[in-house]
Amino acid sequence: MPVSSSAPSPDASTSSPSSTPSRVRLPLPRVPFWAQILGGLVLGVLLGWAARHWEIDWLGTTLTKIGETFVQLLKLAVAPLVFFAIVISITNLRKVSNAARLATRTLLWFMVTSLIAVAIGLAIGLLTNPGSGTGLSASDGAEPESKGSWLDFLTGIVPTDVITPFTELNVLQIVFMAAVTGVAALQLGATAEPLLTLGESVLALLQKALWWIIRLAPLGSLGLIGTAIKDYGWDLISQYATFTADIYIGCALVLFGVYPLLLATVAKVNPVQFFRGAWPAIQLGFVSRSSVGTMPLTQKVTERLGVPREYASFAVPFGATTKMDGCASIYPAISAIFVAQIFGVDLHVGDYLLIAFVSVIGSAATAGLTGATVMLTLTLSTLGLPLAGVGLLLAIDPILDMMRTATNVAGQALVPVLVAARENILDLDAFHSAKSFSLDDLDHDDTPSRTHGDDTRPEPTHPLPA
């Protein structure tokens, strides 16, 4: 019987592409950014301990170079990033209705949260006596190379030229020049549009470059924590056990106690949703130890939490340079008590009020960079305490700075949410849908612009009390 032409032949069936066995390739699992950072911290601790225990010089040098390179890359972008971010943030206020009201309320909440944080720091310091039983004495301290005083703070705001602040990375002077430029651009109106267009393009380029640096954060965390363990070891940490615990507990109380309470009572929103959306910036602040370096990520998570972009682009850059609940409130409060106890100086009620005053007014001196030496010397000099006390704290500073900066960054995202909620401009749908995301998600600027001018302002899903 003839074979039907429709029947497939054995050769044809075996040669058919559909019947050819295909090699199955399983996609590699994506490691979450928080897991990368955690892995870098754990590996850094192990390598730092190994370098110190077995005196492996080349390993210690490698860890130091990795950490220094990461911090240097962050600092490289700081000066132009701060300048253009502040300029654009001020000029963006022209797109915002009630801009003066928003700016005033933002600064007010900056001060309120700072006062709460410094009060918690003072209470913890008075309860635990961090300078007692450490085995440290006045002879162990040394005056720092850089100092802060009120005269330096006030006269140092205005630069002598336009180049030096950028070469010496004087962030406070850069903020001053940027603020003047932004206000002048607002006054000029259409004449300044070409400059603003250029500024927006430069800012976008800087932020893109910073994303690449941010991706190196797990490697940077390995180098930074490894260097701290290699240089100082666990013996030093045990000497400062109470002081270190005070800083971490104080920051934790503000971060996970005060902030959620404000979100629940003032903004009337779910604190868990806030932390779910803001966590990428908080964890990067912990690793990078730089509020300014984290600023672009902080702004993006703030927008994803429902804060209008025009307002967030004002509040976050100013917060990254002036809003420091960890470095400028909790830390100097506990440090002042620590230093006073080491040097045998009694502090009184007036001294504690001075600490609160310095924390609120002088917080801009921290400049959003790693470390808080300038703010600490400003506090000690105001109280008349020996500046040699700073030398006692420099060794342990890198470990403290991680938690301080995480608290700073959380506060810089918190205040815009509070103000936006109180002003009925918070997009509650966006807030309630906020969730944790990866850097790959953030690499694309797909956050919808939520303006709140007279013609484009959306009605809030659930009206909030004024």
N, C-alpha and C positions, 0 to 999 in steps of 0.2 A: 504494500500500500504506500502510495507516495506521502511523504511527510509534508504536513501543511506548512506553508511559508510563514504562517503566524507563530509557529512554535519556535521558541528560542533554541539555538544550538548550544551544545555544551561549551564550545569555545566562546561563543558570544556571551553566555551568562557569566563565565569566569572573567571575561575581559571587561565586563560592564563596570563603569566607574562607581555605580551605586553598590555593587557587590564587593568592591575592593575594601578590605579591612582598613579602617582609618586609625591613625595613632591618636589616642585621646590625650589631650594636654590639660592637666588640671591647673587652673589659675593659682598663682601664688597668693597666699592670704595676705591681705594688707594689714600691716602692723599699726595699730592706733598710735597717734602721736604721743599720747600720755604714756603708753607702754614703752615707746622709744626713749622718752625722757627718763622713765623709771629705770629702764635697763642701763642707760648711761650713768645714772647716779649710783646704782648698785655696783656696776663694773668699775666706776671711778673710785669708790670706797675701797674695793678689793685691791685695785692696782696701787692706790695711794698707800694702803697699809703694807703691801708687799715691798714697795719702793723704800718705805721707812724701816721696815723690820729687817730686811735683808740688805739695806743700803745699796740699792740698785740705782746708781747715779743716772745712767742713761734713761731709765724709765721715769725717774723724777723730773728730769729735764724735759722729756717729751710731754708729760702731763702739763707742766708749766707752760710750755710753748703752745699747746693746744688751747688751754684756757685763755692765755694772753691774746692769742690770735682772734679767738671768738669775740672777746670784749673789744679788741681794737677794731674789728669789723663793724661792731655795733656803733662805736664812737665815731667811726669814719662817716656814718650817715647822719649823725646827730645834728650837727650845726646847720646844714642846709635844710634838713627835715624840719627842725623846730622853726626856722625862719619862715619857710613857705607855708607850713601848716598853720602858724599863727596868723600870717597875713591873709591867707585864704579863709580861715575861720572867722576873722573879723569881717571881711567883706561879704561873706555868706550871710551875715546877719541882715543885710539889706533885703534878703529874700524872705525874712521871717517877720511875721506880725508880732508886735509887742516885744521887739528884740531887747530893749532896755530892761523890761520887766524880767525876761528870761535870764539875762546876764546877771541882774541883781540877785535873783533867787538862787542862781547857781553859786555865786560867791557866798551867799548867806549859808547855804547848805554845806559848802566847803568848810566854813568856820564852825558851824554847829557840830558836824561830825568830828572835826579836829578836837574840839573841846571835850566831847565825849571820850574820844580815844586817849587824850592826855589824862583825863580823870581816872580812867581805868588803869593806865600806866602808873600813876602816882599811888593808887590804892594797892596795886600788886606790890610795888616797891616797898611801901610802908608795912605791908603785912609779912613780907618774906625776908626783909633785910638782906639783899643780895650781896652786900659787901662784907658781911660777917662770916668768919670761918673759912675764908678762901685761902689763907696762907700768903696772900699778897700784901705788899707794903708800899709805902710811897716811893721807896727806892727802886721799885720795879717799873715805874712809869717814866716816860720821856715825852717832852713836848713835841707835838707834831710839826712837820715842816710847813704845812698850810694851816692857817688859822682864820677864824671868822670873828668879826666884831661888828657892833652896830654901825660904827663909822664906816667900816669897809663895806658893809651891806648897803647903806644908804648912798654913799658916794660911788660905790661900784656899780650901781644900776646904769649910770650914764657912761657909755664908752668914750674914750679919748679919740678913737678913730673907728672906721667901719671894718677894718681888716683884722685887728688884734682879737676881737671876741671870737672870730671863727678859727683863727690859728691856735689860740690858747683855750678854746672850747669853754668860754664863759657864757653858759646858757642863759643866765639872768640878763646879761647885756644883749644877747641875741633876741630874747623875748622883748626887751624894751624897744630895740630897733624895729622888730617885726610889728609890734603894736603901733608904733608911730607910723610906719609905712601903711599898715592896714587902715588906720583912721584917715590918713591923708588920701588914700585911694577912694575911700567912701566919700570924702568931700569933693574930689575931682569928678566923680561920676563917670560919664562915658569916656572921658579923656584917659582914664586909667584902665579901660577894658583890655587893651593889648597887653599891658603888664600882667593883669590878672589871668588872662588866657595863658600866657607864658608860665606864670606861677603854677597854675593848675596842671600844666603838662609836666613841669619839672617835678612837682609833688608826686604825680602818678609814676614817673620814672623812678624816683627815690623809693617809693613804696614797693614797686616791683622788685627793685634790687634788694630791699630789706626782706622780702619774702624768701629770697634765696638764702640770706643769712639766717633767717629764722629756721629754715630747714636743717641748719647745722646745729641747732640747739642741743639735741641729744649728745652730739660729739663735744660741744662746748661744756655741757654739764659734766661730762666725764672728766674733762681736763680741770675744771674749776674745783669740783669736790675732791678729786684726786690730789690736787696740789695742796688743798687745805689739810687733808689727812696726812699727806707726806710731810708737810712743813711742821705741823703742830701735834699731830697724833692725838690719842685719846686722853693722855695725861692732862693736856691743856684744857680739853673739854671738861674733864672732871673738876678742875680748879674753878671753872666758870659755870658749874652745873646749875646752881640756883639762878644766876643771872641769865644764862641761856634759856632755862625753863621759863623764867619770867617773861622774856621777850616773846617766846613762842606761845605761851598761854595768853598773854595780853593781846597779841595779834589774832589768835584764834577766837578770843572772846568778842573782839570787834568784828572779825570776818564772819563768824558763824553764830554770833549772838546779837550784836547791835544791828548789823546790816539786815538780817532777816526780820528783826523786829520793826525796823523802819519801813521795809518793803510791805510788811503785812498791815501796819497801822497807818502809815502815811500814804503810801502809794496804793494800798489795797490790792496788792497782787501776790501771787504765789512765790515765796522765796526760792522754792526748789526749782521753779522754772527759770528764775534769774540765774542761779548757779549753773543750771544745765546749759544755758546759752552763753554765759560769760566764762565758763571754765577754761576754754582754750587760751584766753588771754591771761587768766590767773596763773595757770601752770607755766606759761612762757615767762611771765614776770618772775616766778619762783626760780627758774633756771637762769634766765639772762641777767637778773639783778639790775634791770634797767627799765624804768617806767617809760622813758622816751623811746627806747628801742622797741618796746612793746606797743607803743602808741597806735600805729596803724591797725594792728590786730584788735586792740581795745576799741577803736572806733568802729570797726566792722561788726564786732559782736554787739556793741551798743545799738547799732542800727538794726541788726537782726532781732534785737529785743523790742523793737517797735518805736525807737526814738527817731524822730524825723532827721534826715541826713543833714539838713542845713543847721539844725541846732546841735546835733552830735559833733559836727565838724568844728564847732566853736567850743563846746564844753570839754570834750576829751583832750584836745591839745593843751588847753589851759590847765586842765587837771593834771596832765602828765608833767607839767613843769611847776605846779604850785600845790597840788593836792596830795599830801604825803602823810596819811594817818599812821603808817608803820614807822617810816624814817624820821618824821618830824614831830610826832606826838608821843607814841608809846616808847620808842627807843630813847629819846633824850630825857624823858621823865624818869624812867628806871635807871638810866645811866647816871644821871645827876645824883640820885640817892646812892648808887653804888660807889661813885667816886667820893662823895662826901663821907661815907662810912670808912672807906680805905684811908682817907686823909684825916679822919677824926674831926670833921666839921659838922656842927649841928645845923640842920635846916629848920626854918620856922614857917609859919603860915604865909608870910609875905614872900618867902622864897618859892613856895609852891605856886602862888599866884603868878610870880614872874615866869616860872616854867610854862604855865598855861599861856601867858601872853606871848612868849617867844615862839611857842609851838604854832599859834594861830597867825602871827604876823610874819615870822621869819621862815615859814616853811618853804618859800620860794628859793631860799638859799641852798636847798638840797639839790636843785637843778635837775632832778630826774635821772641822775647817773648812778652808777654803782657806788655804794658807800654813802656815809652820812657824816663824814668827819667835820665838814664846815658847819653843819647844823649843831653838832655836838659841841664844838669849840665856841660857837655863838652862845649856846645855853650856859656852858661852864663860865665863860667870861662875864656874862650878865649876872650870874650868881656869885662871882668872885671866887670860884673854885679853881684849884690849880689845873692848868692845861696839861700838866704832865699826866693827869688821869686819862687823857685820850690814849696815851701810849699803852695803858693797861688793856684797852679794848680793841686796839687795832688787830691784834693777833686772832681774836675770835670773830672779827667782823664779817668775813666772807660767809660763815655759817649762819650768822644772824641776818645778813642782808637778804637771803633768799626768802625768808618768811616775811620780812618787812616789806619787800617789794611786791610780793603777792598780795599783801593787804593794801598797799598803795593802789595797785591796778584794780582790785575789786572796788575800792572806793571811787576810783575815777570812772568806772562804769555805772556804779550805783547812783551817784548824784544826778546824772542826766535822766535816768529812769524815774527817780523821785520827782524831779521838776516837771518832766513831761507828763507824768500821771496827774500831778496837781493842776497842771495847766490844760488838761483835757486834750493833749495832742499825742498821747501815747497810743500807738496802734496795738490794741489789745489782742486782736487776732494774731498778729505777728508775735507778740509776747508769749501767748499761750501755746503757739506752735514751735517756739524756740527749742532747739535740742542740741545735743553735742554734735560736733562735726569735725572733719579732718581739715588739714591744711589744704588738701586738694580741693575741697569745697570752697575754701576761702580764697583760693588763688584766682577765682573768677569773680569780678565785682558785679554780682548779679542781684545785690540787694536793691529792691525797688525804692526809688526816691519818694519819700513821704513828706511832701512839702505841706506847710500849713499857712499859706498866705490866704487872702480873702477869697480867692477863686478856686483854689485847689485843696484846701484843708478838708480832709475827710471827717465825718462825724464819728466820734468814738463809739465802739460797739456797746460799751456800757458806760454811761455818763458817770463821772467821778465828782465828788464834792470839790468846789472851788477852793 
